[in-house]
Amino acid sequence: MESIETQTGLCPKCQADRSGDATECVRCGIIFAKYRPLPVRLSHTGASARDESAGSAPTWWVTAKQWLIETDTTSDSLAFYGRAAVFLGLLRWGFAFIVTPLETNYTGESFLHLINLPFHEAGHLIFSPFGRFMMILGGSLGQVLMPLICLGAFLIQTRDPFGASVALWWTAESLMDVAPYINDARDMELILLGGVTGKETDGHDWNNLLTMLGWLEWDNRLAHATYNLGILLMLASFAWGGWLLIRHYDRSRH
């Protein structure tokens, strides 16, 4: 039986008018074929309070589960095998990032560095109206914000938590890619985009940023903190994606 939204030609998310052959909403941008509403949850404040006082999960935890786990209802077996292949590939690649010391610049020499680079350079341009400090910081911000934007799009627009877990992995890798750059703030020995080192120019992003802040002597500690945060987020992406795969496997068997 068709939903009320389909019958009346309305977007199921924002209720905008929808033509019969449209594949996505012109107002909120959701893809109709992929959109799934959040599972029904208690909205009555009194009932929620009673449940929490009785030992049930708090409302924020229930909501988090709905967004991060329960909106994934895919049961197709072929999709499961595709997801499993992606997960195993990221698991193997991510493990190499995790066990390789920051000082080797393994992340900076990987293929993904070339993927991050355009977003890094675009970040400088996007944040340039906000002053010199933000323009310089915008490079590193740009390459970290891009996968976070993808994560939000997967969760909110397409209701695809597994895709969001992959975006979280990319966010983690991007942080780990920035860390060697921070670590080089004083030494300035990394080869930059123009084929020269920071010593041969007027420094580089993180040399300039930490000098402006008076934190240059903290470059190694900040770099390791950034790298370790990347490791934690990568481990979280493995746990998230793995749990979604287990649930997908169980659904595909029924």
DAKAFEN-V85560 format. One record per run of one state. SS is the DSSP state (a for helix, b for strand, c for the rest). FROM is the first residue (numbers start at 1). TO is the last residue. If there is no record, write none. Layout:
SS & FROM & TO
SS & FROM & TO
This chain:
c & 1 & 3
a & 4 & 8
c & 9 & 9
b & 10 & 10
c & 11 & 16
b & 17 & 17
c & 18 & 23
b & 24 & 24
c & 25 & 30
b & 31 & 31
c & 32 & 44
a & 45 & 53
c & 54 & 58
a & 59 & 70
c & 71 & 76
a & 77 & 99
c & 100 & 101
a & 102 & 104
c & 105 & 110
a & 111 & 126
c & 127 & 127
a & 128 & 130
c & 131 & 131
a & 132 & 156
c & 157 & 160
a & 161 & 183
c & 184 & 190
b & 191 & 191
c & 192 & 196
b & 197 & 197
a & 198 & 200
c & 201 & 204
a & 205 & 213
c & 214 & 215
a & 216 & 252
c & 253 & 254
